[in-house]
Amino acid sequence: MPLYEYTCQKCAHTFEALVSSRVAVAVTCPKCASSDLDQLIGLPAPGRVTEGSSATNCRGDGPPCGASWCGRKGP
C-alpha cells in the first residue's frame, strides 16, 4: 500500500495515510475528520550507495542535483 501525505484545508494539519488501491476508502483528517484534503507530492526514496560505488545525482549520472535535501556536494 502506498503512503501518501495530506494537508487538511480546514485545520491545516499535515499527516500521512496508507491508501489501498483495492478498497475505496475515503481519507479523512485524523484531527478534525474533514475530507477536504490536499494530497502532497512526495519524493521517491533515494537509491542506495553500496561500498565501492559512488553516489551520483538523482538520475544516476552527472554532478549532484543541488536539491536542498540531497547530501551530495559538488566539486
C-alpha positions in Angstrom: 0.0 0.0 0.0 1.4 3.4 -0.9 1.9 6.0 1.8 0.6 9.4 0.9 1.0 12.8 2.7 -2.0 15.1 3.1 -2.7 18.6 4.4 -6.2 19.4 5.7 -7.6 22.6 4.2 -9.9 23.0 7.2 -7.4 22.8 10.1 -4.0 22.8 8.3 -3.0 19.5 9.9 -0.4 17.5 7.8 -0.5 13.7 8.1 0.4 10.5 6.3 -2.0 7.8 5.4 -1.6 4.3 3.9 -4.1 4.1 1.0 -5.2 0.8 -0.5 -5.9 0.7 -4.2 -8.1 -2.4 -3.7 -10.6 -0.8 -1.3 -12.1 2.6 -2.0 -12.0 4.2 1.5 -12.2 8.0 1.8 -9.2 9.5 3.6 -10.2 12.0 6.3 -8.2 14.2 8.6 -7.4 12.5 11.9 -7.6 15.8 13.8 -10.9 17.3 12.6 -12.4 14.5 10.4 -12.7 16.7 7.3 -12.4 15.2 3.9 -11.3 18.5 2.3 -7.6 17.5 1.8 -4.7 18.4 -0.4 -2.5 15.4 -1.4 1.1 16.5 -1.2 3.6 15.4 -3.8 6.2 13.1 -2.4 9.7 12.4 -3.5 10.9 8.9 -4.3 13.2 7.1 -1.8 16.8 7.8 -2.5 18.8 5.0 -4.1 21.3 3.1 -2.0 25.0 3.7 -2.3 26.9 0.5 -1.7 30.5 0.1 -0.8 32.7 0.6 -3.8 30.2 2.7 -5.8 29.9 6.4 -5.9 26.8 8.5 -5.4 25.5 10.5 -8.4 22.7 12.8 -9.0 19.0 11.7 -8.8 19.1 10.2 -12.3 22.3 8.3 -11.6 24.7 10.2 -13.8 26.5 13.6 -13.8 27.1 16.0 -10.9 25.0 16.4 -7.8 21.4 17.6 -8.4 21.7 20.5 -5.9 18.5 19.9 -4.1 18.4 21.1 -0.5 17.7 17.5 0.8 20.5 16.0 -1.3 23.5 15.1 0.8 25.9 15.2 -2.1 28.3 18.1 -2.5 29.7 19.5 -5.8 33.4 19.6 -6.7 
